[in-house]
Amino acid sequence: MGRKNPDRYTREDWRAVCGTVDSMRTKRWRVTVVCNRCHLNMGVDLRVMAFLLGGEGVLWNRHPHCRRVGCEGRVTFWAQPPEVYTAFPLRAEWPARE
């Protein structure tokens, strides 16, 4: 990725480096979900996600239903790589526009 400051990477850069659940798990990313309706914020166990989706499963651009009882919202996955101070939503253009 070539840049010295990881905060300057685009989401497309991050997705190219760490696009699958297994790659996030091995690189020790912290992943959470946030509901757009009830604002539930929960941590994601990447080992469980790898079991459910397979190691090549993808969390980018996915918005499953909220897990809170009675909530009809959708959640967005947020990730924080170890070298970055703030989390960002796992949304990116893919494949990259040319």
Sequence and secondary structure as in RCSB ss.txt:
>XXXX:A:sequence
MGRKNPDRYTREDWRAVCGTVDSMRTKRWRVTVVCNRCHLNMGVDLRVMAFLLGGEGVLWNRHPHCRRVGCEGRV
TFWAQPPEVYTAFPLRAEWPARE
>XXXX:A:secstr
   S GGG  HHHHHHHS SHHHHHHTT EEEEEETTT  EEE  HHHHHHHH TT   TT   B  STT   BE
EEEEE TT SS EES   SS   
